[in-house]
């Protein structure tokens, strides 16, 4: 049993899992997992396929309920909340971007982005301002009237990010957001995530199996040199807690540490990811 903590952070954590277990169809998916995501921190969750990574995100946002343990968001225990209370919490504090395409095919770029805000009865002037701001942020401001079918795969993925980030939630969950994209679009998505993390101080829990994504997210940060002129530069962010890498293996949290520790780890569950089998003979 491993716990992720950042001792420099103060106050109530963004997300906390306490001894959380979850089963599906009588199969244990997560076992006694503890995790603390501090404010402004990024935790990257990795591991082989079918180790419970996506389930962990679904639990953290209340789409699934644990069999045992506690889940707290902003200090509030969510597994005891009603669906109405959970919807209000997500609307106020959280966003999630899945790897699956969840766009509404009959709605425009603007309507897809604004959907959640209208659902929660934001005033029209605030909806307009928030949507235009986030579409500028993801580079889709010139495509505002297009339907999803008129967008490229990379543009659709950026729209998914925009829909999750609209209104700048305090907490973001990403489930393999850049998977399956070509190198140019992959880097574009990662840069958007870094910009949101560093410039808007969003606490993030991100799932990926891609080693190059883990290194890129941990070793780059965003700098705003002048209004709306942002550069992504080498080096870990200095104004936020360091990026933590967390490894799940067969439903258990077996490793948590910085990038250097992750890459140097001798744990089998880490080595099968970081080193080819021929290098471990």
C-alpha positions in Angstrom: 0.0 0.0 0.0 1.6 3.3 -1.2 0.4 6.8 -0.7 1.2 9.9 -2.8 2.0 12.9 -0.7 3.6 16.3 -1.3 4.7 17.7 2.0 5.2 21.2 0.7 1.5 21.6 -0.1 -0.8 23.0 2.5 -4.6 23.0 3.0 -7.2 20.5 1.8 -6.0 18.2 -1.1 -7.8 18.5 -4.4 -8.5 14.7 -4.4 -7.9 12.1 -1.8 -8.5 8.3 -2.0 -8.3 6.5 1.3 -8.0 2.7 1.2 -10.2 2.5 -1.9 -11.2 -0.9 -3.3 -13.4 -1.7 -6.3 -14.6 -4.9 -8.0 -16.4 -5.5 -11.2 -18.2 -8.8 -12.0 -16.6 -10.3 -8.9 -13.1 -9.4 -10.1 -11.0 -7.1 -7.9 -10.0 -4.1 -10.1 -8.5 -1.8 -7.4 -7.3 -3.0 -4.0 -6.7 -0.7 -1.0 -5.4 2.3 -3.0 -4.4 5.5 -1.3 -3.7 8.7 -3.2 -3.4 12.4 -2.4 -3.5 15.0 -5.2 -2.4 18.3 -3.8 -3.5 21.6 -5.2 -1.7 22.6 -8.4 -0.1 19.2 -8.6 0.0 16.8 -11.5 0.0 13.0 -10.9 0.5 10.8 -13.9 -1.0 7.4 -13.5 0.6 4.6 -15.6 0.9 0.9 -15.8 0.2 -2.0 -18.2 -3.3 -2.4 -19.8 -6.2 -3.5 -17.6 -4.6 -2.5 -14.3 -7.4 -0.2 -13.1 -6.1 3.2 -14.3 -9.3 4.4 -16.0 -11.4 2.9 -13.2 -9.5 5.1 -10.8 -10.4 8.2 -12.7 -14.1 7.2 -12.8 -14.0 6.7 -9.1 -12.3 10.0 -8.5 -15.1 11.9 -10.3 -17.9 9.9 -8.8 -19.0 8.0 -12.0 -18.3 4.8 -10.1 -18.6 4.2 -6.3 -16.1 2.2 -4.4 -16.8 -1.1 -2.6 -14.7 0.1 0.3 -12.8 3.2 1.4 -13.3 7.0 1.1 -13.0 9.4 -1.8 -12.8 13.1 -1.0 -12.8 16.0 -3.5 -12.0 19.4 -2.0 -12.4 17.8 1.4 -15.9 16.5 0.6 -16.7 12.8 0.8 -18.2 12.1 -2.6 -19.3 8.4 -2.3 -22.1 9.5 0.1 -23.3 12.3 -2.2 -26.5 12.1 -4.2 -26.4 12.4 -8.0 -27.6 16.0 -7.8 -24.8 16.9 -5.4 -22.3 15.1 -7.6 -23.4 17.0 -10.7 -23.1 20.3 -8.8 -19.6 19.4 -7.6 -18.5 18.4 -11.1 -20.0 21.6 -12.6 -18.2 23.8 -10.0 -14.8 22.1 -9.6 -14.0 19.3 -12.0 -13.6 18.4 -15.6 -12.8 15.1 -17.4 -11.6 14.3 -20.9 -12.0 10.7 -21.9 -10.0 9.0 -24.7 -13.2 8.0 -26.4 -15.0 10.5 -28.7 -17.9 11.8 -26.7 -18.8 14.8 -28.8 -22.4 15.5 -29.8 -22.4 15.0 -33.6 -25.4 17.2 -34.2 -24.0 20.2 -32.3 -21.5 22.8 -33.5 -18.1 23.4 -31.9 -19.7 26.3 -29.9 -22.7 24.2 -28.8 -20.5 21.2 -27.8 -18.3 23.5 -25.7 -21.1 25.4 -24.1 -23.3 22.4 -23.4 -22.3 21.8 -19.8 -22.5 25.6 -19.0 -26.1 25.8 -20.4 -27.0 22.6 -18.5 -26.0 24.3 -15.3 -27.8 27.5 -16.2 -24.8 29.9 -16.6 -26.0 33.4 -17.7 -25.6 33.8 -21.5 -22.9 36.6 -21.4 -20.8 34.3 -19.2 -21.3 31.3 -21.5 -20.3 33.4 -24.5 -17.1 34.7 -22.8 -16.1 31.3 -21.4 -16.6 29.5 -24.7 -14.7 32.0 -26.8 -11.9 32.1 -24.3 -11.4 28.3 -24.3 -11.7 28.0 -28.0 -9.0 30.6 -28.5 -6.9 28.6 -25.9 -7.2 25.4 -28.0 -7.0 27.1 -31.4 -10.5 26.4 -32.6 -11.8 30.0 -32.5 -12.1 30.0 -36.3 -14.1 26.8 -36.4 -16.9 27.8 -34.0 -19.8 27.0 -36.3 -18.4 23.7 -37.6 -19.9 20.3 -36.8 -17.6 17.6 -35.3 -17.7 15.6 -38.6 -16.0 18.6 -40.3 -13.0 18.5 -37.9 -9.8 16.5 -38.2 -9.1 13.9 -35.5 -6.7 16.3 -33.8 -9.2 19.1 -33.9 -11.9 16.8 -32.4 -9.5 15.9 -29.6 -8.8 19.6 -28.9 -12.6 20.1 -28.8 -12.9 17.4 -26.2 -10.2 19.2 -24.2 -12.0 22.5 -24.6 -15.3 21.1 -23.5 -13.7 19.7 -20.3 -11.7 22.9 -19.5 -14.4 25.5 -20.2 -14.9 27.7 -17.2 -11.4 26.6 -15.9 -12.2 23.9 -13.3 -10.0 23.6 -10.3 -9.4 19.8 -11.0 -8.9 18.0 -14.3 -8.9 14.3 -15.1 -7.4 13.1 -18.4 -7.8 9.5 -19.7 -5.1 9.0 -22.3 -5.9 12.4 -24.0 -3.2 12.1 -26.7 -3.4 8.4 -27.5 -3.7 7.5 -31.2 -2.7 10.9 -32.5 0.1 11.6 -35.0 3.3 13.2 -33.4 2.3 16.8 -34.3 -1.2 16.5 -32.8 0.1 14.5 -29.8 2.5 17.3 -28.9 -0.2 19.9 -29.4 -2.5 18.2 -26.9 0.4 17.8 -24.4 1.2 21.5 -24.7 -2.4 22.4 -24.1 -2.3 20.3 -20.9 0.9 21.9 -19.7 -0.4 25.4 -20.4 -3.6 24.7 -18.4 -1.6 23.2 -15.6 1.0 26.0 -15.3 -0.9 29.1 -16.2 -4.3 28.3 -14.7 -3.0 26.3 -11.7 -5.2 23.3 -12.3 -4.7 20.2 -10.2 -4.4 17.2 -12.6 -4.7 13.4 -12.6 -3.7 12.1 -16.0 -3.6 8.5 -17.3 -1.2 7.4 -20.0 0.9 4.4 -20.9 3.2 6.4 -23.2 6.7 6.9 -21.7 7.4 9.8 -24.0 4.3 11.6 -22.7 5.3 11.1 -19.1 8.8 12.5 -19.7 7.4 15.5 -21.7 4.8 16.4 -19.2 7.3 16.2 -16.3 10.1 18.0 -18.0 8.4 21.0 -19.7 6.6 24.0 -18.4 4.7 26.9 -19.8 5.7 30.6 -19.6 3.5 33.5 -20.6 6.0 36.1 -21.9 3.3 38.6 -22.6 -0.5 38.4 -22.7 -1.6 35.5 -24.9 2.0 34.8 -25.9 3.0 31.5 -24.3 6.1 29.3 -24.7 6.6 25.7 -23.7 10.2 25.4 -22.5 12.5 22.6 -21.1 12.6 22.1 -17.4 10.2 21.0 -14.7 7.8 23.7 -13.4 9.3 25.5 -10.4 6.1 27.2 -9.1 4.1 24.0 -8.6 4.7 20.7 -6.8 6.8 18.3 -8.9 5.1 15.9 -11.2 4.5 12.5 -9.5 4.4 9.3 -11.5 2.2 6.5 -10.0 2.2 2.9 -11.2 -0.7 0.6 -10.9 -0.2 -3.2 -11.2 -3.0 -5.7 -10.9 -5.1 -3.1 -9.1 -2.5 -2.1 -6.6 -0.5 1.1 -6.3 3.1 -0.3 -6.4 5.2 2.8 -7.1 4.9 6.6 -6.6 7.8 9.0 -7.1 9.4 11.6 -9.4 10.4 11.0 -13.0 14.1 10.1 -12.1 12.9 7.6 -9.5 10.5 6.1 -12.0 13.1 5.7 -14.7 15.6 4.2 -12.3 13.2 1.9 -10.5 14.1 -1.8 -10.3 10.5 -2.9 -9.6 9.3 -5.4 -12.1 6.0 -3.6 -12.8 8.0 -0.5 -13.7 10.8 -2.2 -15.7 8.4 -3.9 -18.0 7.4 -0.4 -19.1 10.7 1.4 -19.0 13.1 -1.2 -20.3 12.7 -3.7 -23.2 12.8 -7.4 -22.1 16.2 -7.8 -23.8 17.7 -5.0 -21.6 16.5 -6.8 -18.4 18.2 -10.2 -19.2 
